[in-house]
Amino acid sequence: MVPNQKVILPLLEEKEVNLYIKREDMLHPHVSGNKYRKLKYNLIEAEKLGCSNLLTFGGAFSNHIAATAFAGNKAGFKTIGVIRGEELQNSWKQNPTLKLAHEMGMKFHFISRSTFRLKESDSFLKELRDTFGDFYLLPEGGTNPPAIKGCEEILVEADSNFDHICCSVGAGGTIAGIINSSKPEQSILGFPSLKGNFLKQDIRKFARKDNWDLITDYHFGGYAKVDAELVDFINDFKSKTNIPLDPIYTGKMLFGILDLVKKGFFKPNTRILAIHTGGLQGIKGMNLVLKKKELPILDL
Ligand SMILES: *Cc1c(COP(=O)(O)O)cnc(C)c1O
């Protein structure tokens, strides 16, 4: 079980808000916290079905690709990563995420962005089966019923004394699991790291309670969009609390939580538990992008 770490900052003391972080990032150095949760029951299912190959999709810095490579390797599966971007064919060795995934035995199949959009069509999946043989398909973002079941294990009984549970949101599977295992009197706040209104519907497909809401003001322009203010925030947070955050998900969520605290959104004596879903493997890759854009980089 991972610890809930208390965050100590003058702002929190001043506003009398208690903030704890569930350090799911500590589950594994490379397998991002919630991606590990999402894989657990999928790997059990694949084994039951007698599949020895796992196939999945992702972008070049994907936490899901990294997690599948590591967890698959450890559980004795062969892994195939279908990666967005044909141009990576020749340059993937310079990409820290793909380099590590390759070292864990993952085979890559690079496809164009337009093919990637159709990746879950029957005809494309058939093409993949003709090329790689039979496989267990892990959806991109990893959201399916076994993944939700894994995310239902993030909260434990001892967490029931928190008023709010905060969680970053990509495809929405993680928050759905958290909602399902929360107490009805708790409030679950999701912080999407991308723009779009489709998310609520996606979450409703899997969530069995209504005690949640999305705070949509902290996506910083969209998925994988990062600016100097966010980088400075993450570096400052780490130097003051010793807790590293990732730039795509948890950094945006913590920025949002502290901004809401500043604005008086939470009453005095409120107890907040923020889930650190991991994602730290992506920092090195993001720094390559930030350097190119001449933005400040993240401290390692
Ligand atoms: C994928 C991911 C999320 C988002 O999870 P969803 O289930 O897609 O909403 C949040 N944090 C990190 C670190 C992730 O890798």
The ligand as a Tripos MOL2 file, in Angstrom:
@<TRIPOS>MOLECULE
LIG
   15    15     1     0     0
SMALL
NO_CHARGES

@<TRIPOS>ATOM
      1 C1         -3.1740    8.0780  -18.1430 C.3       1 LIG1
      2 C2         -2.9290    8.9280  -16.9630 C.ar      1 LIG1
      3 C3         -3.9640    9.6460  -16.3260 C.ar      1 LIG1
      4 C4         -5.3690    9.6470  -16.8360 C.3       1 LIG1
      5 O1         -6.0320    8.4720  -16.6040 O.3       1 LIG1
      6 P1         -7.4240    8.1860  -17.3520 P.3       1 LIG1
      7 O2         -7.8650    6.9340  -16.7730 O.co2     1 LIG1
      8 O3         -7.1010    8.0910  -18.8120 O.co2     1 LIG1
      9 O4         -8.3270    9.3340  -17.0850 O.co2     1 LIG1
     10 C5         -3.6600   10.4080  -15.2270 C.ar      1 LIG1
     11 N1         -2.4000   10.4850  -14.7640 N.ar      1 LIG1
     12 C6         -1.3810    9.8300  -15.3340 C.ar      1 LIG1
     13 C7         -0.0320    9.9900  -14.7800 C.3       1 LIG1
     14 C8         -1.6080    9.0300  -16.4470 C.ar      1 LIG1
     15 O5         -0.5800    8.3860  -17.0310 O.3       1 LIG1
@<TRIPOS>BOND
     1     1     2 1
     2     2     3 ar
     3     2    14 ar
     4     3     4 1
     5     3    10 ar
     6     4     5 1
     7     5     6 1
     8     6     7 2
     9     6     8 1
    10     6     9 1
    11    10    11 ar
    12    11    12 ar
    13    12    13 1
    14    12    14 ar
    15    14    15 1
@<TRIPOS>SUBSTRUCTURE
     1 LIG1         1 GROUP 0 **** ****
